[in-house]
Amino acid sequence: MDVISYILSYLGVINFIGLIIMGIDKLKAKKRAWRVPESTLFVIAFIGGSLGTTIGMFLFRHKTKHWYFRYGMPAILIVQIAIVVILMNSPIHFSIL
């Protein structure tokens, strides 16, 4: 397996986790049970799960009334996409071993 495959696998897993955690938190909110801390949701987004958490936010209609989620999650996603585009178009060749 090459490096790109590992990265894509990681992103797939972390985004799936972000989506699932948003769904779990929504269910717990309806039951007035223990909730997932908001900081955890943002950490998942920062470490690569921004697409999953953003999709989960709108799919489950969860945290959409909080401005820092409504604008923060998509902003993290846009920044991460911009970083990938910049690195892909960079004249510097990145290789790992």
KAHU-V499329 format. One record per residue. BURIAL is b if it has 9 or more other ideal C-beta (glycine too) atoms within 8 Angstrom, else e. Layout:
burial=<BURIAL | BURIAL>
//
This chain:
burial=<e | e | e | e | e | b | e | e | e | b | b | e | e | b | b | b | b | b | b | b | b | b | b | b | b | b | e | b | b | e | e | e | e | e | e | b | e | e | e | b | b | b | e | b | b | e | e | b | b | b | b | b | b | b | b | b | b | e | b | b | e | b | b | b | e | e | e | e | b | b | e | b | b | b | e | b | b | e | e | b | e | e | e | e | e | e | e | e | e | e | e | e | e | e | e | e | e>
//
